[in-house]
Structures are given as C-alpha cells and as structure tokens.
Amino acid sequence: MARSQSARIARAALDPLWQSIREEVAGDVEREPILASFLHATVLNHK
C-alpha cells in the first residue's frame, strides 16, 4: 500500500513538468509539421 501511494505522489509531482513538455511539443508540431507524426507518437500520445 505504501509503495502505490508513494508512486501516486511521485506522478503528481511530475504532472506540471509533463504538462510543460507536452505544451512545448504541441508548439513544435505547429512550427514543424513534418515532425508532427513523430512527435505525436513519441510524446503527445503518452500519459
């Protein structure tokens, strides 16, 4: 039980960082359409 609770806390702490990464990559998709498929597959489709 303690292990799963600490894992949830760790994921919650990373959410702002992950959100920032996703926002930056979304901007990259708009600026570099040729990379859109790659960026969606490697970053944007992951949670």
Buried (B, 14 or more C-beta within 10 A) or exposed (E): EEEEEEEEEEEEEEEEEEEEBBEEBBEBBEEEEEEBEEBBEEBBEEE
